[in-house]
Amino acid sequence: MTDQARPPFDRVGSQGWHRAASASAPVIGSGIATDATGAMFAGDGSTLFRLKGNTLRKIDLARYALGDITNVVSNGQGFLVSTTRGLIRIQGDRIRTLDATRFPWTRGLREIVQTSRGETWLYGTAGVVRIASNLLNRAFDAPGQPVRTRLFDFRDGLFGSPQRRGFVGMQAAVGGDGRIWFATSAGLAGIDPAAVYESAGAPPVSIRSLAAGARTFRDPSALILPPGTRSIRIAYAAASLSAPERVQFRYRLSGVDTDWVDPGTRRATNYTNLGPGKYQFQVIAGNEAGVWNRRGATLDFEIRPTFVQSVPFRILCGVLVVALLWLAYRVRIRAVSAQVRANMAVRHDERERIARELHDTLLQSVTGLILRFQHATISMPPDLPERKTLEAALDGAEDVIAQGRDRVRALRPPEINGDAETLLTEIVRTPQHGGPPFHSVTVYGEPRLLTPAAADEIAGIANEAVINIARHAAATKVDVTIQYRAEALVIRLRDDGIGFDPLVLRTGMRDGHFGLVGMRERARTLGAELIFDNAPAGGAEVTLVVPAPKAFGFDRSFAARMWQKGLRLLRSG
């Protein structure tokens, strides 16, 4: 509210009527009412004026977007203000509104009358609306709740319409006999509230038809609609002898409508874009007195799916997607395997070249030098001290030759296209390694063939591990464990020697030696995991975990066996 210095009204006092001076007095074109304190209220446009004494205040109602004020009525606890697009209640500083969009009977109101019977009568462009005063207050406090009203219009004998805006004077009043009188454009009309007949019975509801495509089903109760049905039209009705045209409906379709739909008096509805499934349509109705048939009528119907909407088709699509993914996986595995084989072929050729160069140049040259020094040593006197020195040097040179031949042999691994047991057994029993005389190979799971690339790398790793056991472990035996798992090949070599130096376990290598580094590089080539550790019972332990696709590739016979095993499990379950 804002204060205005001088009120723009004519007032009456002890000296008669006089005008309260104001240079810019607004034109008051709406009703005038007073409250218990003697303050006077009047409306102009969307502004409500309050005059008490010589103080004029304004209440701006434009922010509620309900149009211009048409009337102001005191109700004992505050004021009711009618507008062109709604109704406003003012109680002290609290303002509540009813919008004509939500409550159509509040549109274009001209008069508000409240009676001792606890009723509020509203006169507007729709006609005369009767509502219980307590229900009207509840509507202000909880606008989301339904409101029971009764409309009187030309169908009840009320002809004409409210007076045009600008009409000066009352348009509704309560007579001494309790009748409500209205000044319409066609004359004076009265309603006797005591004589108004109200039907206490709720109207019976029925569903008349359901139309789908070119077919119409009359008085349906349960239907099965053809596959592919997308749009339907449902017609319903309610019987009322007093005013059938005023029967109100509400409906909802399970699975489509989240709440009741209020179509007013419309007696048919359409639904589009329906999918296959089971549906239930419910409709209820209320008569002109606001008595509702909450049970209403229901219709159950089912839309059968087309083949592309059916569950078998979805399963088929799922199987097709899985098959495409599997095919893509197979193509990818083949491409990766081909790439790995090509890389391995290049590496194998390079290693063979290096082995040839080592054998034909370095080893042959060192062997020739040894022979020459041996010839020179033989020609020396046996008791000469220099001869013993040369013999010790020649023994060391022969050890170098032996180590060189081991390296050349490692560069030329045996061509094995078999399983891991055959490969590892061949490595651990090779006498050139000088390894422990006792060994064991234990296999768990169903053996599978190794790919050439995997066999080459596994052989290199195992060969280096056995050489290290022979030279550094001081072991008497080595145990080899092979586990064939669905997801990986696990190889574990364990000896009973002195175990790894803790520094080697931390750094992953021995200073000046590169055998462990080479083993890790081979494992990375396979995408495998290589673990060095000391066994709890003593000795060293080397574990290699190779993913099944890298170790075995795609084994058709293994996949077939797994498929048959799964079928047997299903049958036994």
Number of C-alpha atoms within 10 A of each C-alpha: 12 9 13 15 11 17 25 19 16 10 11 10 7 5 6 7 10 11 11 14 13 13 9 9 12 14 11 16 17 26 21 16 19 20 15 10 7 11 14 16 23 23 27 17 18 20 16 22 22 21 21 14 9 10 13 20 18 17 14 14 18 14 8 15 13 21 18 21 29 25 24 25 22 20 18 10 12 18 20 21 26 32 28 21 22 26 25 21 23 16 13 9 7 8 14 17 19 24 19 17 11 11 16 13 26 25 23 24 26 27 23 23 19 20 16 7 11 11 17 18 21 23 27 21 18 19 21 23 19 21 18 19 16 12 18 19 13 15 19 18 13 11 17 10 11 11 14 17 15 17 19 16 15 12 11 9 11 19 16 17 20 24 18 10 10 9 11 11 10 13 18 22 19 16 11 7 7 15 16 19 16 22 19 19 12 12 11 14 15 16 17 13 13 9 8 8 9 13 16 11 13 22 25 18 22 20 23 17 18 24 15 15 12 5 10 14 13 12 14 17 15 12 15 11 17 15 16 16 19 16 14 18 15 20 17 21 23 25 16 19 9 13 14 15 15 18 24 22 26 21 21 18 19 14 12 12 11 9 11 14 13 12 13 12 16 15 17 16 13 11 12 10 8 15 17 18 11 14 17 15 18 18 24 25 28 25 28 23 20 19 18 22 19 14 13 21 20 20 20 16 18 18 19 18 17 15 12 12 14 13 12 11 13 13 11 12 13 12 12 12 12 12 12 12 12 12 12 12 12 14 12 12 16 14 12 15 18 12 12 18 17 13 13 18 14 12 12 18 13 13 17 17 14 15 20 16 14 17 16 11 12 14 19 14 13 16 15 12 14 18 13 11 16 15 11 12 18 11 10 12 10 11 8 9 10 12 18 13 11 15 15 11 14 18 12 12 16 15 12 14 18 15 15 17 17 17 15 20 15 17 19 19 18 14 11 16 16 15 15 25 19 12 20 22 14 13 21 26 17 12 10 14 20 14 23 21 13 12 16 13 16 12 14 11 11 10 17 19 17 23 21 20 23 24 24 22 21 24 23 20 23 22 24 21 19 23 20 16 28 20 12 12 20 17 21 15 17 24 16 22 17 21 18 17 15 13 12 18 24 20 23 19 21 24 25 21 20 15 21 19 13 11 11 14 14 9 9 15 17 15 9 6 9 11 16 18 13 15 20 18 16 20 21 14 15 19 14 21 14 20 14 17 17 20 15 8 7 14 20 23 22 19 18 22 20 23 19 20 18 22 26 21 19 16 14 9 10 16 11 11 11 13 12 12 12 12 12 11 10 9 8 7 6
